[in-house]
Amino acid sequence: MELVYPPVILSCKALFRVLDLKLDLKGTEHIPAAGGAVLACTHVSYLDFIFCGLAGLPARRKTRFMAKQEIFANRIAGPLMRGMRHISVDRSAGQGSYREAVAALRTGEVVGVFPEATISRSFTVKAIKTGAVRMAIEADVPIIPMTVWGSQRLWTKGRPRNLTQRHVPILIRAGEPLYPTPGDDQDALTSDLRARMSALLDQAQRDYPAAAEHGEQAWWLPTHLGGTAPTPEAAAALDANR
């Protein structure tokens, strides 16, 4: 029985209404109504797991996210994360969390991952790791590429959080599933997954209603769209020096 996840969802929805966030979900039909699946989402904000998880709700699916161990150690967030059966990732011993995720997929759970591993400061898709592909192959489940755009305006790396900002559009997109098989080239499939995630993000950025309103020098826009976010190269340097 789910005792923690439903009230957390209701609380988040209530907050979204108070802030009048403009949620725009598309592609939710790609989330299966039953059986395991990997949601592979882009990562521009600390809040992406909340918005990515909304994509499963029309199919009555609750997503179990893989998240860094430090969140589970927090005295407030930790009990909530464990209660929602999210998966703790210890980067010094990642094989344990990998096995836990595969086991969850095999029992029919939807598992959410951020293959870039860390937030993209450039607001483009970084190089991604092969874990999502390997889990999907081992558990024999589909991978669903996803993107969230707009959440970085509320809270992202290197910027002060602004969780009281109102009327922010948040675009959530799920793409067509990939169905990997054991004979697939994992590196090639990972490249394909990244290309699909990038295409979803590019489209969401083009569709975003507030881009014109806030001018071309908005900090939350990538440089190729005229914004002032770090270039991918500058972002990589910032990550290397953190």
CORPEKA-V639469 format. One record per residue. N is the residue number from 1. RES is the residue in three letters. PSI is psi in whole degrees, 0 to 359 (none if undefined). Layout:
# CORPEKA-V639469
n | res | psi
N | RES | PSI
N | RES | PSI
This chain:
# CORPEKA-V639469
n | res | psi
1 | MET | 136
2 | GLU | 110
3 | LEU | 335
4 | VAL | 316
5 | TYR | 311
6 | PRO | 313
7 | PRO | 330
8 | VAL | 317
9 | ILE | 314
10 | LEU | 321
11 | SER | 318
12 | CYS | 316
13 | LYS | 322
14 | ALA | 318
15 | LEU | 320
16 | PHE | 321
17 | ARG | 319
18 | VAL | 317
19 | LEU | 352
20 | ASP | 44
21 | LEU | 138
22 | LYS | 85
23 | LEU | 131
24 | ASP | 101
25 | LEU | 133
26 | LYS | 146
27 | GLY | 10
28 | THR | 342
29 | GLU | 346
30 | HIS | 348
31 | ILE | 121
32 | PRO | 146
33 | ALA | 343
34 | ALA | 157
35 | GLY | 162
36 | GLY | 155
37 | ALA | 149
38 | VAL | 124
39 | LEU | 117
40 | ALA | 107
41 | CYS | 147
42 | THR | 168
43 | HIS | 102
44 | VAL | 357
45 | SER | 160
46 | TYR | 348
47 | LEU | 4
48 | ASP | 326
49 | PHE | 328
50 | ILE | 311
51 | PHE | 322
52 | CYS | 320
53 | GLY | 335
54 | LEU | 334
55 | ALA | 334
56 | GLY | 345
57 | LEU | 321
58 | PRO | 329
59 | ALA | 9
60 | ARG | 37
61 | ARG | 138
62 | LYS | 127
63 | THR | 134
64 | ARG | 111
65 | PHE | 144
66 | MET | 123
67 | ALA | 153
68 | LYS | 149
69 | GLN | 328
70 | GLU | 327
71 | ILE | 321
72 | PHE | 337
73 | ALA | 346
74 | ASN | 137
75 | ARG | 337
76 | ILE | 308
77 | ALA | 326
78 | GLY | 306
79 | PRO | 325
80 | LEU | 316
81 | MET | 316
82 | ARG | 322
83 | GLY | 329
84 | MET | 3
85 | ARG | 37
86 | HIS | 169
87 | ILE | 120
88 | SER | 133
89 | VAL | 113
90 | ASP | 108
91 | ARG | 344
92 | SER | 349
93 | ALA | 61
94 | GLY | 342
95 | GLN | 327
96 | GLY | 315
97 | SER | 326
98 | TYR | 313
99 | ARG | 322
100 | GLU | 319
101 | ALA | 317
102 | VAL | 318
103 | ALA | 320
104 | ALA | 318
105 | LEU | 319
106 | ARG | 336
107 | THR | 5
108 | GLY | 13
109 | GLU | 156
110 | VAL | 123
111 | VAL | 127
112 | GLY | 134
113 | VAL | 155
114 | PHE | 93
115 | PRO | 343
116 | GLU | 345
117 | ALA | 318
118 | THR | 164
119 | ILE | 139
120 | SER | 112
121 | ARG | 337
122 | SER | 351
123 | PHE | 31
124 | THR | 171
125 | VAL | 120
126 | LYS | 176
127 | ALA | 141
128 | ILE | 155
129 | LYS | 164
130 | THR | 357
131 | GLY | 318
132 | ALA | 317
133 | VAL | 315
134 | ARG | 320
135 | MET | 316
136 | ALA | 319
137 | ILE | 314
138 | GLU | 324
139 | ALA | 354
140 | ASP | 55
141 | VAL | 161
142 | PRO | 160
143 | ILE | 132
144 | ILE | 111
145 | PRO | 142
146 | MET | 161
147 | THR | 151
148 | VAL | 133
149 | TRP | 134
150 | GLY | 336
151 | SER | 335
152 | GLN | 340
153 | ARG | 341
154 | LEU | 318
155 | TRP | 113
156 | THR | 173
157 | LYS | 133
158 | GLY | 6
159 | ARG | 149
160 | PRO | 139
161 | ARG | 149
162 | ASN | 75
163 | LEU | 5
164 | THR | 3
165 | GLN | 134
166 | ARG | 159
167 | HIS | 23
168 | VAL | 126
169 | PRO | 134
170 | ILE | 115
171 | LEU | 129
172 | ILE | 123
173 | ARG | 132
174 | ALA | 135
175 | GLY | 180
176 | GLU | 142
177 | PRO | 152
178 | LEU | 143
179 | TYR | 84
180 | PRO | 154
181 | THR | 161
182 | PRO | 334
183 | GLY | 356
184 | ASP | 149
185 | ASP | 116
186 | GLN | 322
187 | ASP | 319
188 | ALA | 319
189 | LEU | 323
190 | THR | 321
191 | SER | 320
192 | ASP | 316
193 | LEU | 315
194 | ARG | 320
195 | ALA | 321
196 | ARG | 320
197 | MET | 319
198 | SER | 319
199 | ALA | 319
200 | LEU | 317
201 | LEU | 317
202 | ASP | 317
203 | GLN | 318
204 | ALA | 320
205 | GLN | 323
206 | ARG | 325
207 | ASP | 348
208 | TYR | 123
209 | PRO | 337
210 | ALA | 355
211 | ALA | 314
212 | ALA | 326
213 | GLU | 324
214 | HIS | 9
215 | GLY | 167
216 | GLU | 350
217 | GLN | 22
218 | ALA | 137
219 | TRP | 335
220 | TRP | 7
221 | LEU | 143
222 | PRO | 161
223 | THR | 326
224 | HIS | 350
225 | LEU | 12
226 | GLY | 6
227 | GLY | 182
228 | THR | 16
229 | ALA | 156
230 | PRO | 148
231 | THR | 162
232 | PRO | 323
233 | GLU | 315
234 | ALA | 322
235 | ALA | 319
236 | ALA | 321
237 | ALA | 320
238 | LEU | 317
239 | ASP | 321
240 | ALA | 334
241 | ASN | 6
242 | ARG | none
